[in-house]
Amino acid sequence: MGCCSSAASRKNNEKLPPMSTSLREYPRKNVLNIKSCRQSASKKQKRCDVEFTVTNPVFAYSKRFNIDNKTLWASACVLPGFDPKGEIPKTCQDSCTFLNDENSVLLALFDGHGPEGDKVAKRCGEVTEKFFLTRKSRFEDDPMRLLNEITKRCDDDVQGSTKLDAYYSGATEVLVYYHNESLYCASLGDSRAILATTEPPETSPAPTALWGEEKKVLDEVKIRRNSEVNSKIKAIQLTKDQKPEDPEEHARIIKSGGRVQRTRDQNGNQIGPFRVWESTVNAPGLAMSRSIGDGMGTRIGVISTPICTEYQLKAESDYFIVVASDGIWDALDNQDVVNFVEYHRNKCRREIMEIPTDEVISQENACIAQLLCEEARARWFTIVEEEDVMIDDISCVILEMNESQFFIGKSEINKLPDIEPAVKRLDSKKHKVPSLDEVNLLDPRRSSIVQESMDILLTE
């Protein structure tokens, strides 16, 4: 993410004042004062007011069920991304669901990318649901094998399909399986699962995701959204974000003939995440080191073997699980998500069978999953105003295991820590670092995949 100007200098942003944490309302119609960054070579960028109507959810659902005589609540939502300026069409590429039987629950989320990422994500959801409902009983004694088998089936189906082309397309994956008071997790890419607890373990199941240049905009978003509640309930990360700069991931990619580099802007400055590239071609530019599909990436070390973790639940102190795509994590950090969900979940509608289409979305007409997605989208407005980008697809699944206790403590602004990347040396000198003039990239800081024009690819 980019650097925002200080709040004091942003006189045009009075249309989006900070909101009280006691009430969240999200109108369908909005106005943003957007800095004109697209196709602008001028150093002095003008701002313009843009009126727009946000997209309705393509999926919003919530229900209660019992597992081993314990009542659980689950909710899920997908908000399609869009271009507030209306200049660039966008297809929703997120898919999520939850499935349950008498003794277990499976949370599943897929975030597609590339030209046919929507088809990849949708197909993964279909394969997962069919496998869980028809073959789950064969893996009662081996939950990790169940998750690995689901992942393999998804990748095999996508790679072998004649109905979609997964060479430049793929999807992230998060699977969280709740069974016998334990959590079994499998993930690919940069979608993520977290747990809200009052007793964090000494060692988390997975390392907390680090922030780079995007922390500056997130810090401002936190302030503007009054994101300063310091809760007694804490977030622990259940899955590991799989980035190409991770030493083990990087070594595998280089050994397979790929390279790991960031893109550069028109002034030669590095911008956005580290990406995976062919050795001599500026493609595919994946911002993750593991995924489903991505045929081009599989040739250069991008694999579909998930990283798996396990966590033994504590009945009295573990409260809820959130699985979400990067549409959430690009706008909120782990603790922000936990604070928001804990504060609002008991006030939201508990059973949603039809997608709300009201002019204003609030606790009165939305489940907690939709309210979290709406809050993430409202925070994206700050990013859009400063960087003139599209809003990403936003999706999440939430499983509530214990009722809200309103663990709200003393208020203080929790800014993200300064983290100096330890991976600057990864840029290879064997091939020129790709510039934004050479790659097709709508959002250099957040896009999951980059692709050169076909003319360039055909001449390599």
Number of C-alpha atoms within 10 A of each C-alpha: 23 17 16 19 12 9 12 6 8 10 8 14 15 10 11 17 10 14 13 10 14 7 9 15 15 18 14 15 12 16 16 22 22 25 18 18 18 11 6 10 9 9 7 10 13 12 16 14 13 14 14 15 13 20 13 16 19 13 19 26 24 24 15 13 14 14 17 11 9 10 13 17 18 27 25 30 31 28 25 22 24 21 17 22 15 12 9 10 9 15 13 21 26 33 32 27 24 21 15 17 13 10 14 18 21 22 26 26 31 34 33 29 27 24 19 19 27 23 25 34 29 18 20 29 21 12 17 22 17 12 16 20 12 9 12 16 10 12 14 13 9 9 20 18 14 22 26 20 15 23 26 16 16 25 26 14 17 28 20 13 13 9 8 17 21 26 18 22 29 33 34 30 31 28 28 27 23 21 18 12 14 15 20 21 27 27 32 29 32 27 26 29 29 25 25 25 21 16 15 15 10 6 8 15 19 18 13 17 16 14 18 15 18 19 22 18 21 26 21 21 23 21 15 17 18 17 26 18 19 18 22 15 24 22 26 24 21 28 32 24 24 23 22 29 26 15 12 10 19 21 16 17 26 19 11 16 14 23 28 26 27 25 27 18 15 10 7 12 10 17 18 21 26 26 23 31 27 21 17 13 17 26 23 24 30 31 27 26 29 30 30 33 31 29 20 18 27 19 14 21 23 27 23 24 16 24 18 22 18 18 16 13 17 13 10 11 15 20 23 23 26 27 26 32 29 21 25 27 18 22 26 23 20 21 22 21 22 24 23 19 23 24 18 20 21 16 15 18 16 20 15 16 10 10 17 18 13 13 11 14 18 21 20 12 18 26 30 31 27 32 24 27 24 27 19 21 23 20 24 22 24 24 26 18 22 20 20 22 25 22 23 25 24 29 35 33 29 29 24 21 18 16 14 16 11 15 14 14 11 9 12 12 13 15 15 14 11 12 11 11 12 9 11 12 9 16 17 14 9 9 14 12 18 21 19 16 12 15 19 17 18 16 18 22 21 19 17 25 25 25 21 19 13 8 8 13 12 8 7 8
